[in-house]
Amino acid sequence: MTELFTITYTQPSNNNTATLKRQCEASTLGEGLKDICLYLRNTPHSVQPIPSGEAVLSIIWQKDASANDYKWMTAEDMKQKIETMKSILLQANNIDYRAHVNNFIINDLIQQMDNILLSLSENGKPTTIKQYKSQIKYIFNKISARLLPQNNLTVDFRGFVPTQIQEIMSTLYKQIPDSDKKKFKYKIDFDSLTAEPK
């Protein structure tokens, strides 16, 4: 069975919450909400005017273990993901957060990312993986899960400002039964856009 869920919300709307339609287990829903939280935290978002005055929020999430598996990525995709993670770490305001994300000293991790990026550009993917195998595995298996969505995520936020999206997601999250939340692997807070392992 394909595990997925969709979230939709239209404004103006008679409902005070988004609609969640799911085809997945509770633990998978938690994984997807964590991905959405990370996406919102790390993706610049500009408001696009809607001619009709109707704002639309649409999120489609689908579980796909290969979406963040570097073995299936092109060299360019690997570079893009590493650049994104590096940028997030460099821009993190909270030193405690940066230290919590990894077990390396942050400067060493950034240096390793730079070395991998240079090698991907100069030597290609097979040589780079051979030379930096343990570092690449650590970056994609440990660091990436705390910084980037790990599955397929399609998002459309037309007409909404970021704070509105956070409010909608926070309201939706509060309406998920506690019995489901107990199965989530992450503590998710859409108000502060944090997703920490339980």
C-alpha positions as CSV (number, residue, x, y, z in Angstrom):
1,M,0.0,0.0,0.0
2,T,1.2,3.5,-0.9
3,E,1.4,5.5,2.3
4,L,0.4,9.1,1.8
5,F,-1.7,12.0,3.0
6,T,-3.0,15.3,1.8
7,I,-3.8,18.5,3.6
8,T,-6.0,21.2,2.0
9,Y,-7.3,24.5,3.2
10,T,-9.1,27.3,1.3
11,Q,-9.6,30.8,2.5
12,P,-12.2,32.2,2.8
13,S,-13.5,29.0,4.3
14,N,-16.4,28.1,6.6
15,N,-14.1,25.6,8.4
16,N,-11.6,26.6,11.1
17,T,-9.1,23.9,10.2
18,A,-7.5,22.2,7.2
19,T,-8.8,18.9,5.9
20,L,-6.5,16.0,6.4
21,K,-7.1,12.9,4.2
22,R,-4.8,10.1,5.1
23,Q,-3.9,6.7,3.8
24,C,-1.2,5.8,6.2
25,E,-0.4,4.5,9.7
26,A,-0.2,7.0,12.6
27,S,3.6,6.7,12.9
28,T,3.9,7.5,9.1
29,L,1.6,10.6,9.6
30,G,4.1,11.8,12.3
31,E,7.0,11.3,9.9
32,G,5.2,13.3,7.3
33,L,4.2,16.2,9.6
34,K,7.9,16.3,10.7
35,D,8.9,16.7,7.0
36,I,6.4,19.5,6.6
37,C,7.6,21.3,9.7
38,L,11.2,21.1,8.4
39,Y,10.1,22.4,5.0
40,L,8.3,25.4,6.5
41,R,11.3,26.2,8.7
42,N,13.9,26.1,5.9
43,T,12.1,27.2,2.8
44,P,11.8,30.9,1.9
45,H,8.2,31.7,1.1
46,S,6.9,34.8,-0.7
47,V,3.2,35.5,-1.0
48,Q,1.7,35.3,-4.5
49,P,-1.5,37.3,-5.0
50,I,-4.5,35.3,-6.1
51,P,-6.8,37.1,-8.6
52,S,-10.0,35.6,-7.1
53,G,-8.9,36.6,-3.6
54,E,-9.1,32.9,-2.6
55,A,-5.9,31.6,-0.9
56,V,-5.2,27.9,-1.3
57,L,-3.0,25.6,0.9
58,S,-2.3,22.2,-0.6
59,I,0.2,19.7,0.7
60,I,0.7,16.2,-0.7
61,W,3.1,13.9,1.2
62,Q,4.1,10.4,0.1
63,K,6.4,8.0,1.9
64,D,9.4,7.2,-0.3
65,A,12.5,5.8,1.2
66,S,14.6,6.5,-1.9
67,A,13.7,10.2,-2.0
68,N,16.7,11.1,0.3
69,D,18.9,8.1,-0.5
70,Y,22.1,9.5,-2.0
71,K,22.8,6.2,-3.8
72,W,20.0,7.0,-6.2
73,M,20.8,10.7,-6.6
74,T,22.7,12.3,-9.4
75,A,25.9,14.2,-8.4
76,E,24.0,17.5,-8.9
77,D,21.2,16.4,-6.6
78,M,23.7,15.4,-4.0
79,K,25.4,18.7,-4.3
80,Q,22.1,20.6,-4.0
81,K,21.1,18.6,-0.8
82,I,24.5,19.1,0.8
83,E,24.5,22.8,-0.1
84,T,21.1,23.2,1.5
85,M,22.1,21.4,4.7
86,K,25.3,23.5,4.9
87,S,23.3,26.7,4.5
88,I,20.8,25.7,7.2
89,L,23.6,25.0,9.6
90,L,25.5,28.2,8.8
91,Q,22.4,30.3,9.3
92,A,21.2,28.6,12.5
93,N,20.9,31.3,15.1
94,N,20.9,29.0,18.1
95,I,24.3,27.5,18.9
96,D,22.6,24.8,21.1
97,Y,20.5,23.8,18.1
98,R,23.5,23.6,15.9
99,A,25.4,21.5,18.4
100,H,22.3,19.3,18.9
101,V,22.0,18.5,15.2
102,N,25.3,16.7,15.0
103,N,28.0,15.0,16.9
104,F,30.8,16.7,15.1
105,I,32.2,20.2,15.9
106,I,30.2,22.3,13.5
107,N,33.2,23.8,11.7
108,D,34.6,20.3,11.0
109,L,31.2,19.2,9.6
110,I,31.0,22.3,7.3
111,Q,34.6,21.6,6.2
112,Q,33.7,17.9,5.4
113,M,30.7,19.2,3.4
114,D,33.0,21.6,1.5
115,N,35.4,18.7,0.7
116,I,32.6,16.5,-0.6
117,L,31.1,19.3,-2.7
118,L,34.5,20.0,-4.3
119,S,35.1,16.4,-4.9
120,L,31.7,15.9,-6.5
121,S,32.5,18.8,-8.9
122,E,36.0,17.7,-9.7
123,N,35.9,13.9,-9.5
124,G,32.3,12.9,-9.9
125,K,30.0,10.8,-7.7
126,P,31.6,7.3,-7.7
127,T,35.1,8.6,-6.7
128,T,33.6,10.9,-4.1
129,I,31.5,8.2,-2.5
130,K,34.6,5.9,-2.4
131,Q,36.7,8.6,-0.8
132,Y,34.2,10.1,1.7
133,K,31.9,7.1,2.3
134,S,31.6,7.4,6.1
135,Q,31.1,11.2,6.0
136,I,28.5,10.9,3.3
137,K,26.6,8.2,5.1
138,Y,26.6,10.3,8.3
139,I,25.4,13.4,6.5
140,F,22.6,11.7,4.7
141,N,21.6,9.2,7.4
142,K,21.9,11.4,10.5
143,I,22.1,15.1,9.7
144,S,19.7,15.2,6.8
145,A,16.8,13.7,8.9
146,R,17.0,16.7,11.3
147,L,17.3,19.3,8.6
148,L,15.4,18.3,5.4
149,P,12.2,16.5,4.4
150,Q,13.0,12.8,3.9
151,N,10.1,11.8,1.6
152,N,8.2,13.2,-1.4
153,L,6.5,16.5,-0.5
154,T,4.6,18.8,-2.8
155,V,3.5,22.1,-1.4
156,D,1.4,25.0,-2.7
157,F,0.9,28.0,-0.4
158,R,-0.7,30.5,-2.8
159,G,-2.0,33.6,-1.1
160,F,-0.8,32.7,2.5
161,V,1.9,34.4,4.5
162,P,4.2,32.0,6.5
163,T,2.6,32.8,9.9
164,Q,-0.9,31.9,8.5
165,I,0.5,28.5,7.4
166,Q,2.0,27.9,10.8
167,E,-1.3,28.7,12.4
168,I,-3.3,26.4,10.1
169,M,-0.8,23.6,10.7
170,S,-0.7,24.1,14.4
171,T,-4.6,24.1,14.6
172,L,-4.6,20.9,12.5
173,Y,-1.9,19.3,14.7
174,K,-3.9,19.9,17.9
175,Q,-6.9,18.1,16.4
176,I,-5.0,14.9,15.7
177,P,-6.0,12.3,18.4
178,D,-3.5,11.8,21.2
179,S,-3.7,8.0,20.5
180,D,-2.1,8.8,17.1
181,K,0.4,11.3,18.5
182,K,1.7,8.7,20.9
183,K,3.0,6.7,17.9
184,F,4.9,9.7,16.4
185,K,8.7,9.5,16.6
186,Y,9.1,13.3,16.8
187,K,7.8,16.1,19.1
188,I,6.5,18.5,16.5
189,D,5.7,22.1,17.2
190,F,4.4,24.1,14.3
191,D,4.3,27.4,16.3
192,S,8.1,27.3,16.7
193,L,8.8,25.1,13.7
194,T,10.7,22.5,15.7
195,A,10.7,18.7,15.3
196,E,12.9,16.8,17.8
197,P,13.1,13.1,18.3
198,K,11.2,11.8,21.3
